Amino acid sequence: MAKLLCGVALLPLLICILVTAPCVINATINCAEVTLLLTPCIPFGIFGGTVPPDCCKGIKGLNAAQNASVADRRTACSCIQEGAARIPGINYDRINTLGDVCGSPCPYKVYPSTNCSE
């Protein structure tokens, strides 16, 4: 019975470790994460209209992740720039409004000519 109680007492600690571990492990953003976060924004970037809630969720998640470091902001900028270039009909002016529309302003604007290393 004592072993069972000890195991039950340690369960919340184990859950906390498992929940917070991905945040520590994934401290540096990569293009796969940027793509996953921003894919719901593609229809708005091409056609306009209403911004999907999942797009704003992705924008906010990206801004939270990229604010960790200058390197993360540069990586995110480059990933967005490269990804947008592959989408026929993307409207750069429109996608650059997403941060403000979603209430999570981006620290830079992305265009084909943007120098993401600055």
Secondary structure, DSSP 8 states (H G I E B T S, - for coil): -HHHHHHHHHHHHHHHHHHHHHHHHT-S--HHHHHHHHGGGHHHHHH-SS--HHHHHHHHHHHHHHTT-HHHHHHHHHHHHHHHHTSTT--HHHHTTHHHHTT---SS---TT--TT-
